[in-house]
Amino acid sequence: MKVSKVIRFGNVPMGTQLWLTDAQASARQHAISPADSDKRGPKDRKRYTANQQLGFKAGEELAIEGNLDRGLEQMFGIEPDAHAGRVKPAKKHSSAVAEDENPEAEEPEAEEPASE
């Protein structure tokens, strides 16, 4: 686990274990619970559990325990291609054929004027 800087505003979901400074914890005391209060983590931080969704603005630093979901990766500025092959492209269903690919869907030919 490492301390990371928030690149863009984001939210940490309820139940997340995170390491905060005393100042960060003080500002969020209504929404966090201490976990292992005697232990000090990276950069003299304490571990807390989020009791509700917590917002962090750009420039703040924090450490999160566990795997990051895509929303948290974006919050920390981790590029999507950093996990190549992680997301599979959507499959195209055979029944969903585009009009330009359907050979039976030809444009009607212009009618010739009737000759008298």
Stockholm file with secondary structure:
# STOCKHOLM 1.0

chainA/1-116         MKVSKVIRFGNVPMGTQLWLTDAQASARQHAISPADSDKRGPKDRKRYTANQQLGFKAGEELAIEGNLDRGLEQMFGIEPDAHAGRVKPAKKHSSAVAEDENPEAEEPEAEEPASE
#=GR chainA/1-116 SS CCCEECCSCEEECTTCEEEECHHHHHHTGGGEEESSTTCCCTTSCEEEEESSCEEECTTCEEEECSCCCHHHHHHTTCCGGGGTTSSCCCCCCTTCCCGGGCTTCCCCCCCCCCCC
#=GC SS_cons         CCCEECCSCEEECTTCEEEECHHHHHHTGGGEEESSTTCCCTTSCEEEEESSCEEECTTCEEEECSCCCHHHHHHTTCCGGGGTTSSCCCCCCTTCCCGGGCTTCCCCCCCCCCCC
//
